């Protein structure tokens, strides 16, 4: 007799721009494109403003576990369709460990460019964008990782034209302030105007592309820590930024054998 698998209830919440109440008499679900449309008498039309989409999982005696939380100008009830509306997706994850009394925070960044997104097939370009370590971080390592990745994106901005979705797995409570530029992500550094922060849990389930991307970054960072003698290998180590971290090392991903990304 096969074992019955218990699956906790999943919840979805969609918050539409209130202005749609003045412009539409109702909404309709477009299941083919996983989109939400406005109804104006007998005509369907796109909704206006920003739409926030959230997926969560119920837990016993605990608040719901957030699996995905993101916003976009289009109205979707599928997280994949929402993130694929961006021109670029960059997932960033940081793992911190301790070596002989020093902390080492390994950050991996994965860049995906949707070319022709479809519900059943996805055509895209994808690459590991960055893999680096920060030693003895004096502020939150995850935020320092975002900062380093965003600085690199701005250096190569000709490769990042259009809207960028930055997929991360921490600091969810501050995302609204990060995204409206009322709070810096670290020091006095604010998100660039064309970047929107998106939350994804690595336990979100295989139906979420964002989960696969953030989990891949987590695994890349774990592989680097596990497979390299970081403490015994000084090659490439450089002095860090005072007040943020003591040392930094950037790895050349073109010369490394990395695990494949599986969709």
Secondary structure, 3 states (H helix, E strand, C coil): CCCCCCCCCEEEEEECCCCHHHHCCEEEEECCCCEEEEEECCEEEECCCCEEEEEEEEECCEEEEEEEEEEECCCECCHHHHHCCCCEEEEEEEEEEEECCEEEEEEEEEEEEEEEECCCCEEEEEEEEEEEEEECCCCCHHHHHHHHHHHHHHHCHHHCCCCEEEEECCCHHHHHHHHCCCCCCECCECCCCCEEEEEECCCCCCCCHHHHHHHHHHHHHHHHHHHCCCCCCCCCCEECCCCCCCEEEECCHHHCCCCCCCC
